[in-house]
């Protein structure tokens, strides 16, 4: 959500800023702009829409300068237009800034500043920061004005500021919105995440909340916003440039769907002791005993991660006999939840920066809970603020609609389940059985991916339908939710997921010859009940798509289309049943001409409420 990039060095800044903004497109945005300084003159160019429009504008007027900042905006305050696009400035165009986050007290600050004579040009909350710095600036001590302004702001911010008065510096600060600093060879970078930095440097450090940095030609000075100098530990980025490129795929989403045999294996790699039927998770080594003896586990997550958590509830309650609650992070943080001393909170987030999840885990820590994380982005805020956790090692996920992160999250939860269960009730035989099937999941996923052409043909049949219903039971009820979410996110078709038995309690009223119903109908203990649900749909002329086990010929009697998946342990079926639903959503969206990787109104990393 929104993207920040900045550069200071010996090269022309504008091309670096544009390429950096391209790397941040996946975060979601509606406008973009850059600002550079050259000979104490500030050049600002902004455009509404895709970055290619900004590139077109720059083709006619490439601003000079060895220092600059750039931004992709996802509108919160003020409609998407050229005026509201970042960068923003003060009254005299001396102070230029870009900002991610939300200034909660902007209205009161704006009123006071207007009374002091400041003229506002935009509808944004961000512009208040520029005017506030201007109000506090004495013409000499810019850093002091910057710090004082930050102390008066309530809300969240990742902010980068430049000024004509100090044309060789970039001032950066963070509270609740991620900022990473890149250290090159006599050049320095700032960004919302590491993706814009990979072509230029491997050396980075992250700002924590209430920290600021001053980038100069001589180096980077880091402080708290209370003016205490601090030292930051430089880390090495391990990602490769190829990890954030399409590599021949039409879309990042399709690439990431097809990466899942590898990413699921990467989540397991080095963590399974097959002969002993055991799991070893180094990130949880110090809290294993607490996990085994906890009285309750509470998952907090949002979106797709919430669906992975729901599968976690089924796993941990069945095999570990631990009570589990799954909470929407956005609700948990505001409802004064009851937290006991023996509770464990597990936060799940692909980006590790989700604002609601981060706030919820902080609430849990404040109430005394042990807080763990299941995170993809190494070095992210949630990864740093949890007591312990598990990285899923899925690699960068660029497509806004999460695919490979979901299956890696579920894989990590399976590993956590076996880690606990083997110390409680699970025998070595059962542990080996599940782990053997888990190790076969990557090749089984590949078998489903090999049916891509068939699923694409099936998508042609359903691409113009206006509503879908997804039904599953047991472990596959959360998959029904996830399948419906994928279709909604990228094709803009209304879709709902339900437990199959709940169809009779309302959704059945919607079924007619125009309503496709997707059934997850694997052969398990409740297979016959699902078959009965399918027959009820067919009796009402509904179109039926089934996800079924290989060898199930009976299902063809009732389904218009069947996608077969290999048989695996019942608890692992979500790792397979979700794959055809991802592909179906993808192909329907492409056939409808939708922007698959950057669907409208959505952002990859939701860093504001």
Secondary structure by P-SEA (a helix, b strand, c coil): cbbbbbbbcccccaaaaaaaaaaaccccccccbbbbbcccbbbbbbbcccaaaaaaaaaaccccccccccccccccccccccccccccccccccccccccccccaaaaaaaaaaaaccccccccaaaaaaaaaaaacccccaaaaaaaaaaaccbbbbbbbbbcccccbbbbbbccbbbbbbbcccccccccccccccccccccccccccbbbbbcccbbbbbcccbbbbbbbbbbbccccccccccccccaaaaaaaaaaaaaaaaacccccccccccccccccccaaaaacccbbbbbbcaaaaaaaaaaaaaaaacccbbbbbbcaaaaacccccccccbbbbbbbcccccaaaaaaaaaaaaaccbbbbbcccccccccccccccccccccccccccccaaaaaaaaaaaaaaaaaaaaccccaaaaaaaaaaaaaaaaaaaaaaaaaaaaaaaaaacccccbbbbbbcccaaaaaaaaaaaaaaccccbbbbcccccccccccccccccbbbbbbcccccaaaaaaaaaaaaaaabbbbbbbcccccccccccccbbbbbccccccccccccaaaaaaaaaaaaaaaccccccccccccccccc
